[in-house]
Amino acid sequence: MNQNGFSPIGNMSNICVARNSKRGRVSSYDKTGGNDDRMYIEPGDTAIIADLKGAGCITHIWMTMMNEGFKPEENNFRKTLLKFYWDNEENPSVEVPIGDFFGMGHGMSKNFVSAPLQMSPEDGKGFNSWWPMPYGERALLKVKNECDTTLILYFYIDYEIYEKLPEDRLRFHAQWRREVPTDGKDESEFNSHRDWLFEGENKNGKGNYVVLEALGKGHYCGCHVNIHNLNTSSLWDWPGEGDDMIFIDGEPFPPRLYGTGTEDYVNMAWCPTQEYSAPYHGLILGGLHNWKGLITYYRYHIADPIMFEKEIKVTIEHGHNNHRNDDWSTTAYWYQTEPHMKFPEMRPVNERLPIVTDDFIWEGKVKLPDKK
């Protein structure tokens, strides 16, 4: 605790330290004393779920949702947007579809555990965020319903109240991006399938998928990557082979943070398919036979944040030398000074929806290939 009454966020190493801040909570509880403990948001409406005045820090968010008639509307996790604003800023610091914000893409939920984000039973529909979100004057949290039916939202927003926020506290940011299909190459341009997958030289990184571009001082804390393999070939069809390239403070190519492959960036090996959850990296959805269908990885730089003084550009190849044409989406998480660079305009709802193919079925279930 410092002289302003600020206490460090609790963890196992400092939970025994005396604290002088106060605990607060906003929830969707029934203000009449009844049991209608939820918020109803009509189609097209934006609701304020929290408007916190003064200095503080959001320490935990829990949410779950359903639609009219207590039935899930298809793709409701992509149709519902979270928008968070700090300290009366004009442009949101968080603008992400709700499912993607809590760590899983493809408009799906699925049980998984990481340090900052968790989807909990039943079927991953209990959403949890543990990202600290400090603010000096105000925290304004909004939810926009772009579903076709009424959104039924339950939530807890837990926070700490301070006399004053220390000046060195950066603001939390999260941004969603998608490229579908990625700007790759037609396989017919190559001598062989193998050449399409493995050959060619990337000498500038300009065609890479962009996870994040930010201006200011801060540190990048990671992302989750969702890939829908759109290739129809029956040949070896691993959609990775893309190197991560992270450009810091305007440095030229090659950047000093240059990786060796998609699965390597997420701390795995040898084109993985086994689902796995660790505190800072994991494979939530492993795809089908020959890596067809849907894949979701995460890599959180919490023990090893990537610092920048003026700017950062986080990129990764979509296939070696950006040859592949798949459906990529990501959510990036980072902390930085304000003001932040205005985000790219959020895609309209019809451009956020997953592509439905024979290997994709709603509710996170996939159809296995028929056995011959």
SERO-514317 format. One record per residue (C-alpha): residue in three letters; x, y, z. Coordinates in nm, 3 decimals. Example, Ala and Ser with C-alpha at 12.3 -4.5 7.8 and 13.67 -1.06 7.14 Angstrom:
residues 2
(atom "ALA"; (1.230; -0.450; 0.780))
(atom "SER"; (1.367; -0.106; 0.714))
END
This chain:
residues 372
(atom "MET"; (0.000; 0.000; 0.000))
(atom "ASN"; (0.122; 0.351; -0.075))
(atom "GLN"; (0.029; 0.687; 0.070))
(atom "ASN"; (-0.268; 0.719; -0.166))
(atom "GLY"; (-0.432; 0.408; -0.027))
(atom "PHE"; (-0.343; 0.195; -0.328))
(atom "SER"; (-0.282; -0.174; -0.264))
(atom "PRO"; (-0.127; -0.409; -0.521))
(atom "ILE"; (-0.365; -0.655; -0.685))
(atom "GLY"; (-0.379; -0.970; -0.476))
(atom "ASN"; (-0.202; -1.292; -0.568))
(atom "MET"; (-0.059; -1.584; -0.373))
(atom "SER"; (0.266; -1.401; -0.303))
(atom "ASN"; (0.110; -1.089; -0.148))
(atom "ILE"; (-0.237; -1.191; -0.031))
(atom "CYS"; (-0.116; -1.170; 0.330))
(atom "VAL"; (-0.021; -0.802; 0.296))
(atom "ALA"; (-0.259; -0.560; 0.472))
(atom "ARG"; (-0.479; -0.370; 0.228))
(atom "ASN"; (-0.633; -0.028; 0.262))
(atom "SER"; (-0.852; -0.014; -0.048))
(atom "LYS"; (-1.223; -0.091; -0.055))
(atom "ARG"; (-1.402; -0.362; -0.245))
(atom "GLY"; (-1.692; -0.283; -0.478))
(atom "ARG"; (-1.923; -0.477; -0.706))
(atom "VAL"; (-2.178; -0.408; -0.977))
(atom "SER"; (-2.404; -0.698; -1.071))
(atom "SER"; (-2.725; -0.775; -1.253))
(atom "TYR"; (-2.910; -0.864; -0.933))
(atom "ASP"; (-3.285; -0.797; -0.911))
(atom "LYS"; (-3.317; -0.453; -0.749))
(atom "THR"; (-3.673; -0.536; -0.633))
(atom "GLY"; (-3.547; -0.820; -0.414))
(atom "GLY"; (-3.691; -1.082; -0.649))
(atom "ASN"; (-3.513; -1.345; -0.851))
(atom "ASP"; (-3.501; -1.177; -1.191))
(atom "ASP"; (-3.123; -1.136; -1.155))
(atom "ARG"; (-3.046; -1.035; -1.509))
(atom "MET"; (-3.040; -0.748; -1.755))
(atom "TYR"; (-3.251; -0.748; -2.070))
(atom "ILE"; (-3.103; -0.573; -2.375))
(atom "GLU"; (-3.324; -0.534; -2.680))
(atom "PRO"; (-3.189; -0.592; -3.034))
(atom "GLY"; (-2.983; -0.295; -3.149))
(atom "ASP"; (-2.961; -0.141; -2.802))
(atom "THR"; (-2.647; -0.060; -2.605))
(atom "ALA"; (-2.668; -0.094; -2.227))
(atom "ILE"; (-2.440; 0.053; -1.962))
(atom "ILE"; (-2.356; -0.229; -1.723))
(atom "ALA"; (-2.117; -0.028; -1.503))
(atom "ASP"; (-2.035; 0.340; -1.457))
(atom "LEU"; (-1.772; 0.364; -1.184))
(atom "LYS"; (-1.666; 0.711; -1.069))
(atom "GLY"; (-1.335; 0.795; -0.906))
(atom "ALA"; (-1.013; 0.593; -0.898))
(atom "GLY"; (-1.009; 0.217; -0.890))
(atom "CYS"; (-0.932; -0.107; -1.065))
(atom "ILE"; (-1.163; -0.377; -1.200))
(atom "THR"; (-1.018; -0.704; -1.077))
(atom "HIS"; (-1.266; -0.963; -1.206))
(atom "ILE"; (-1.554; -0.988; -1.451))
(atom "TRP"; (-1.797; -1.279; -1.469))
(atom "MET"; (-2.069; -1.301; -1.732))
(atom "THR"; (-2.311; -1.546; -1.884))
(atom "MET"; (-2.581; -1.487; -2.138))
(atom "MET"; (-2.881; -1.631; -2.314))
(atom "ASN"; (-3.138; -1.498; -2.558))
(atom "GLU"; (-3.512; -1.454; -2.569))
(atom "GLY"; (-3.697; -1.758; -2.440))
(atom "PHE"; (-3.374; -1.863; -2.260))
(atom "LYS"; (-3.247; -2.015; -2.581))
(atom "PRO"; (-2.908; -1.938; -2.738))
(atom "GLU"; (-2.933; -1.749; -3.064))
(atom "GLU"; (-2.690; -1.883; -3.320))
(atom "ASN"; (-2.363; -1.689; -3.314))
(atom "ASN"; (-2.479; -1.475; -3.021))
(atom "PHE"; (-2.121; -1.463; -2.885))
(atom "ARG"; (-2.010; -1.284; -3.203))
(atom "LYS"; (-2.321; -1.066; -3.228))
(atom "THR"; (-2.277; -0.920; -2.877))
(atom "LEU"; (-2.010; -0.650; -2.836))
(atom "LEU"; (-1.824; -0.533; -2.526))
(atom "LYS"; (-1.708; -0.170; -2.518))
(atom "PHE"; (-1.505; -0.039; -2.222))
(atom "TYR"; (-1.398; 0.323; -2.175))
(atom "TRP"; (-1.149; 0.466; -1.923))
(atom "ASP"; (-1.141; 0.818; -1.784))
(atom "ASN"; (-1.400; 0.978; -2.014))
(atom "GLU"; (-1.220; 0.887; -2.334))
(atom "GLU"; (-1.412; 0.923; -2.660))
(atom "ASN"; (-1.302; 0.596; -2.823))
(atom "PRO"; (-1.322; 0.261; -2.642))
(atom "SER"; (-1.010; 0.090; -2.511))
(atom "VAL"; (-1.189; -0.246; -2.536))
(atom "GLU"; (-1.406; -0.334; -2.836))
(atom "VAL"; (-1.447; -0.708; -2.879))
(atom "PRO"; (-1.729; -0.959; -2.939))
(atom "ILE"; (-1.812; -1.110; -2.601))
(atom "GLY"; (-1.703; -1.468; -2.673))
(atom "ASP"; (-1.378; -1.355; -2.828))
(atom "PHE"; (-1.305; -1.124; -2.534))
(atom "PHE"; (-1.325; -1.415; -2.291))
(atom "GLY"; (-1.073; -1.617; -2.490))
(atom "MET"; (-1.250; -1.829; -2.753))
(atom "GLY"; (-1.339; -1.748; -3.112))
(atom "HIS"; (-1.558; -1.900; -3.381))
(atom "GLY"; (-1.873; -1.776; -3.205))
(atom "MET"; (-1.834; -2.065; -2.961))
(atom "SER"; (-1.782; -2.138; -2.594))
(atom "LYS"; (-1.581; -2.429; -2.456))
(atom "ASN"; (-1.445; -2.519; -2.114))
(atom "PHE"; (-1.084; -2.405; -2.074))
(atom "VAL"; (-0.857; -2.255; -1.809))
(atom "SER"; (-0.585; -1.991; -1.843))
(atom "ALA"; (-0.446; -1.740; -1.595))
(atom "PRO"; (-0.627; -1.429; -1.724))
(atom "LEU"; (-0.933; -1.585; -1.890))
(atom "GLN"; (-1.152; -1.886; -1.830))
(atom "MET"; (-1.466; -2.037; -1.978))
(atom "SER"; (-1.628; -2.251; -1.712))
(atom "PRO"; (-1.907; -2.510; -1.706))
(atom "GLU"; (-2.168; -2.555; -1.829))
(atom "ASP"; (-2.006; -2.597; -2.175))
(atom "GLY"; (-1.786; -2.293; -2.123))
(atom "LYS"; (-2.076; -2.051; -2.082))
(atom "GLY"; (-1.948; -1.910; -1.752))
(atom "PHE"; (-1.713; -1.635; -1.873))
(atom "ASN"; (-1.436; -1.505; -1.644))
(atom "SER"; (-1.173; -1.234; -1.687))
(atom "TRP"; (-0.897; -1.164; -1.433))
(atom "TRP"; (-0.722; -0.889; -1.631))
(atom "PRO"; (-0.665; -0.590; -1.397))
(atom "MET"; (-0.832; -0.281; -1.545))
(atom "PRO"; (-0.722; 0.037; -1.363))
(atom "TYR"; (-0.882; 0.379; -1.408))
(atom "GLY"; (-0.813; 0.720; -1.257))
(atom "GLU"; (-1.148; 0.899; -1.290))
(atom "ARG"; (-1.408; 0.672; -1.443))
(atom "ALA"; (-1.474; 0.327; -1.585))
(atom "LEU"; (-1.767; 0.297; -1.827))
(atom "LEU"; (-1.861; -0.052; -1.946))
(atom "LYS"; (-2.116; -0.106; -2.222))
(atom "VAL"; (-2.272; -0.407; -2.395))
(atom "LYS"; (-2.426; -0.378; -2.742))
(atom "ASN"; (-2.681; -0.638; -2.853))
(atom "GLU"; (-2.663; -0.703; -3.226))
(atom "CYS"; (-2.858; -1.027; -3.200))
(atom "ASP"; (-3.200; -1.063; -3.363))
(atom "THR"; (-3.360; -1.130; -3.026))
(atom "THR"; (-3.351; -0.990; -2.672))
(atom "LEU"; (-3.023; -1.052; -2.490))
(atom "ILE"; (-3.048; -1.186; -2.135))
(atom "LEU"; (-2.726; -1.095; -1.953))
(atom "TYR"; (-2.603; -1.190; -1.606))
(atom "PHE"; (-2.284; -1.030; -1.472))
(atom "TYR"; (-2.058; -0.948; -1.178))
(atom "ILE"; (-1.801; -0.670; -1.207))
(atom "ASP"; (-1.570; -0.674; -0.906))
(atom "TYR"; (-1.345; -0.377; -0.842))
(atom "GLU"; (-1.127; -0.200; -0.587))
(atom "ILE"; (-1.175; 0.164; -0.486))
(atom "TYR"; (-0.868; 0.386; -0.429))
(atom "GLU"; (-0.811; 0.738; -0.305))
(atom "LYS"; (-0.590; 0.796; -0.608))
(atom "LEU"; (-0.447; 0.576; -0.881))
(atom "PRO"; (-0.066; 0.572; -0.902))
(atom "GLU"; (0.061; 0.753; -1.210))
(atom "ASP"; (0.247; 0.450; -1.341))
(atom "ARG"; (-0.070; 0.243; -1.395))
(atom "LEU"; (-0.129; 0.179; -1.765))
(atom "ARG"; (-0.476; 0.128; -1.909))
(atom "PHE"; (-0.603; -0.210; -2.027))
(atom "HIS"; (-0.688; -0.256; -2.395))
(atom "ALA"; (-0.835; -0.537; -2.605))
(atom "GLN"; (-0.900; -0.541; -2.978))
(atom "TRP"; (-1.059; -0.792; -3.217))
(atom "ARG"; (-0.949; -0.836; -3.578))
(atom "ARG"; (-1.040; -1.069; -3.860))
(atom "GLU"; (-0.916; -1.142; -4.212))
(atom "VAL"; (-1.126; -1.380; -4.422))
(atom "PRO"; (-0.983; -1.516; -4.631))
(atom "THR"; (-0.627; -1.420; -4.558))
(atom "ASP"; (-0.451; -1.270; -4.858))
(atom "GLY"; (-0.258; -1.574; -4.972))
(atom "LYS"; (-0.152; -1.740; -5.297))
(atom "ASP"; (-0.336; -1.979; -5.525))
(atom "GLU"; (-0.179; -2.324; -5.504))
(atom "SER"; (-0.194; -2.352; -5.884))
(atom "GLU"; (0.084; -2.092; -5.902))
(atom "PHE"; (0.329; -2.341; -5.751))
(atom "ASN"; (0.500; -2.650; -5.887))
(atom "SER"; (0.368; -2.869; -5.609))
(atom "HIS"; (0.157; -2.873; -5.294))
(atom "ARG"; (0.476; -2.894; -5.094))
(atom "ASP"; (0.614; -2.580; -5.257))
(atom "TRP"; (0.292; -2.395; -5.170))
(atom "LEU"; (0.327; -2.498; -4.805))
(atom "PHE"; (0.701; -2.460; -4.749))
(atom "GLU"; (0.882; -2.262; -5.018))
(atom "GLY"; (0.940; -1.892; -5.082))
(atom "GLU"; (1.112; -1.615; -4.889))
(atom "ASN"; (0.948; -1.349; -4.674))
(atom "LYS"; (1.183; -1.053; -4.683))
(atom "ASN"; (0.974; -0.775; -4.532))
(atom "GLY"; (0.677; -0.915; -4.335))
(atom "LYS"; (0.437; -0.678; -4.511))
(atom "GLY"; (0.181; -0.945; -4.599))
(atom "ASN"; (0.161; -1.087; -4.248))
(atom "TYR"; (-0.164; -1.108; -4.054))
(atom "VAL"; (-0.171; -0.811; -3.815))
(atom "VAL"; (-0.270; -0.900; -3.459))
(atom "LEU"; (-0.213; -0.551; -3.317))
(atom "GLU"; (-0.092; -0.204; -3.406))
(atom "ALA"; (-0.063; 0.044; -3.119))
(atom "LEU"; (0.093; 0.385; -3.053))
(atom "GLY"; (0.213; 0.496; -2.712))
(atom "LYS"; (0.413; 0.339; -2.429))
(atom "GLY"; (0.310; 0.007; -2.288))
(atom "HIS"; (0.340; -0.369; -2.308))
(atom "TYR"; (0.173; -0.635; -2.520))
(atom "CYS"; (0.025; -0.918; -2.311))
(atom "GLY"; (-0.074; -1.170; -2.575))
(atom "CYS"; (-0.362; -1.292; -2.785))
(atom "HIS"; (-0.571; -1.583; -2.891))
(atom "VAL"; (-0.566; -1.698; -3.254))
(atom "ASN"; (-0.862; -1.861; -3.425))
(atom "ILE"; (-0.810; -2.034; -3.759))
(atom "HIS"; (-1.077; -2.191; -3.977))
(atom "ASN"; (-0.893; -2.407; -4.231))
(atom "LEU"; (-1.069; -2.330; -4.560))
(atom "ASN"; (-0.848; -2.543; -4.784))
(atom "THR"; (-1.027; -2.837; -4.947))
(atom "SER"; (-0.718; -3.037; -5.044))
(atom "SER"; (-0.691; -3.393; -4.913))
(atom "LEU"; (-0.312; -3.358; -4.904))
(atom "TRP"; (-0.114; -3.269; -4.590))
(atom "ASP"; (-0.294; -2.955; -4.476))
(atom "TRP"; (-0.134; -2.802; -4.167))
(atom "PRO"; (-0.246; -2.434; -4.169))
(atom "GLY"; (0.047; -2.314; -3.960))
(atom "GLU"; (0.411; -2.269; -4.069))
(atom "GLY"; (0.370; -1.895; -4.009))
(atom "ASP"; (0.644; -1.712; -3.818))
(atom "ASP"; (0.555; -1.446; -3.564))
(atom "MET"; (0.725; -1.111; -3.624))
(atom "ILE"; (0.684; -0.836; -3.363))
(atom "PHE"; (0.807; -0.491; -3.465))
(atom "ILE"; (0.886; -0.256; -3.174))
(atom "ASP"; (0.930; 0.123; -3.195))
(atom "GLY"; (0.961; 0.138; -3.573))
(atom "GLU"; (1.252; -0.104; -3.606))
(atom "PRO"; (1.330; -0.229; -3.960))
(atom "PHE"; (1.295; -0.583; -4.091))
(atom "PRO"; (1.394; -0.828; -3.955))
(atom "PRO"; (1.258; -0.741; -3.610))
(atom "ARG"; (1.445; -0.853; -3.302))
(atom "LEU"; (1.143; -1.064; -3.199))
(atom "TYR"; (1.123; -1.311; -3.487))
(atom "GLY"; (0.974; -1.657; -3.434))
(atom "THR"; (0.988; -1.995; -3.604))
(atom "GLY"; (0.629; -2.109; -3.658))
(atom "THR"; (0.267; -2.076; -3.552))
(atom "GLU"; (0.273; -2.361; -3.301))
(atom "ASP"; (0.609; -2.242; -3.173))
(atom "TYR"; (0.472; -1.896; -3.092))
(atom "VAL"; (0.199; -2.058; -2.880))
(atom "ASN"; (0.465; -2.275; -2.706))
(atom "MET"; (0.364; -2.607; -2.863))
(atom "ALA"; (0.532; -2.839; -3.113))
(atom "TRP"; (0.492; -3.053; -3.421))
(atom "CYS"; (0.156; -2.934; -3.558))
(atom "PRO"; (-0.045; -3.012; -3.243))
(atom "THR"; (-0.400; -3.142; -3.229))
(atom "GLN"; (-0.425; -3.236; -2.860))
(atom "GLU"; (-0.633; -2.990; -2.659))
(atom "TYR"; (-0.438; -2.843; -2.369))
(atom "SER"; (-0.478; -2.558; -2.121))
(atom "ALA"; (-0.191; -2.398; -1.927))
(atom "PRO"; (-0.178; -2.063; -1.746))
(atom "TYR"; (-0.017; -1.876; -2.035))
(atom "HIS"; (-0.061; -2.092; -2.347))
(atom "GLY"; (-0.300; -2.349; -2.478))
(atom "LEU"; (-0.490; -2.519; -2.757))
(atom "ILE"; (-0.861; -2.491; -2.685))
(atom "LEU"; (-0.979; -2.642; -3.012))
(atom "GLY"; (-0.751; -2.877; -3.204))
(atom "GLY"; (-0.924; -2.914; -3.541))
(atom "LEU"; (-1.025; -3.230; -3.724))
(atom "HIS"; (-0.833; -3.490; -3.919))
(atom "ASN"; (-0.560; -3.324; -4.128))
(atom "TRP"; (-0.617; -2.999; -3.934))
(atom "LYS"; (-0.944; -2.930; -4.114))
(atom "GLY"; (-1.210; -2.717; -3.951))
(atom "LEU"; (-1.167; -2.495; -3.647))
(atom "ILE"; (-0.859; -2.428; -3.434))
(atom "THR"; (-0.803; -2.193; -3.137))
(atom "TYR"; (-0.470; -2.122; -2.965))
(atom "TYR"; (-0.374; -1.874; -2.695))
(atom "ARG"; (-0.045; -1.723; -2.583))
(atom "TYR"; (-0.042; -1.471; -2.296))
(atom "HIS"; (0.274; -1.269; -2.228))
(atom "ILE"; (0.217; -1.217; -1.856))
(atom "ALA"; (0.543; -1.354; -1.718))
(atom "ASP"; (0.718; -1.211; -2.025))
(atom "PRO"; (0.535; -0.895; -2.141))
(atom "ILE"; (0.665; -0.730; -2.458))
(atom "MET"; (0.745; -0.366; -2.384))
(atom "PHE"; (0.733; -0.076; -2.629))
(atom "GLU"; (0.818; 0.292; -2.584))
(atom "LYS"; (0.644; 0.448; -2.886))
(atom "GLU"; (0.468; 0.185; -3.095))
(atom "ILE"; (0.426; -0.187; -3.163))
(atom "LYS"; (0.309; -0.400; -3.452))
(atom "VAL"; (0.239; -0.766; -3.375))
(atom "THR"; (0.219; -0.986; -3.685))
(atom "ILE"; (0.229; -1.350; -3.789))
(atom "GLU"; (0.248; -1.519; -4.128))
(atom "HIS"; (-0.066; -1.702; -4.243))
(atom "GLY"; (0.117; -2.007; -4.365))
(atom "HIS"; (0.481; -1.988; -4.468))
(atom "ASN"; (0.545; -1.668; -4.663))
(atom "ASN"; (0.173; -1.586; -4.630))
(atom "HIS"; (0.068; -1.844; -4.887))
(atom "ARG"; (-0.251; -1.970; -4.717))
(atom "ASN"; (-0.607; -1.845; -4.764))
(atom "ASP"; (-0.789; -1.924; -4.437))
(atom "ASP"; (-1.024; -1.751; -4.195))
(atom "TRP"; (-0.818; -1.585; -3.920))
(atom "SER"; (-0.944; -1.388; -3.623))
(atom "THR"; (-0.764; -1.271; -3.311))
(atom "THR"; (-0.811; -1.081; -2.990))
(atom "ALA"; (-0.506; -0.890; -2.865))
(atom "TYR"; (-0.461; -0.776; -2.503))
(atom "TRP"; (-0.222; -0.502; -2.393))
(atom "TYR"; (-0.161; -0.214; -2.152))
(atom "GLN"; (-0.055; 0.134; -2.257))
(atom "THR"; (-0.063; 0.506; -2.189))
(atom "GLU"; (-0.352; 0.714; -2.317))
(atom "PRO"; (-0.457; 0.838; -2.560))
(atom "HIS"; (-0.447; 0.519; -2.768))
(atom "MET"; (-0.464; 0.490; -3.145))
(atom "LYS"; (-0.824; 0.465; -3.264))
(atom "PHE"; (-0.913; 0.106; -3.347))
(atom "PRO"; (-1.004; -0.004; -3.700))
(atom "GLU"; (-1.379; 0.021; -3.747))
(atom "MET"; (-1.557; -0.282; -3.603))
(atom "ARG"; (-1.687; -0.509; -3.876))
(atom "PRO"; (-2.068; -0.513; -3.911))
(atom "VAL"; (-2.234; -0.813; -3.757))
(atom "ASN"; (-2.274; -1.004; -4.085))
(atom "GLU"; (-1.896; -0.981; -4.140))
(atom "ARG"; (-1.820; -1.113; -3.791))
(atom "LEU"; (-2.014; -1.438; -3.825))
(atom "PRO"; (-1.832; -1.770; -3.867))
(atom "ILE"; (-1.829; -1.932; -4.208))
(atom "VAL"; (-2.050; -2.240; -4.201))
(atom "THR"; (-1.896; -2.539; -4.378))
(atom "ASP"; (-1.951; -2.913; -4.356))
(atom "ASP"; (-1.704; -2.934; -4.067))
(atom "PHE"; (-1.875; -2.665; -3.858))
(atom "ILE"; (-2.178; -2.720; -3.636))
(atom "TRP"; (-2.320; -2.469; -3.385))
(atom "GLU"; (-2.251; -2.508; -3.012))
(atom "GLY"; (-1.888; -2.596; -3.063))
(atom "LYS"; (-1.952; -2.947; -3.187))
(atom "VAL"; (-1.785; -3.064; -3.504))
(atom "LYS"; (-1.879; -3.350; -3.732))
(atom "LEU"; (-1.607; -3.609; -3.767))
(atom "PRO"; (-1.535; -3.737; -4.117))
(atom "ASP"; (-1.720; -4.054; -4.218))
(atom "LYS"; (-1.505; -4.360; -4.177))
(atom "LYS"; (-1.444; -4.534; -4.508))
END
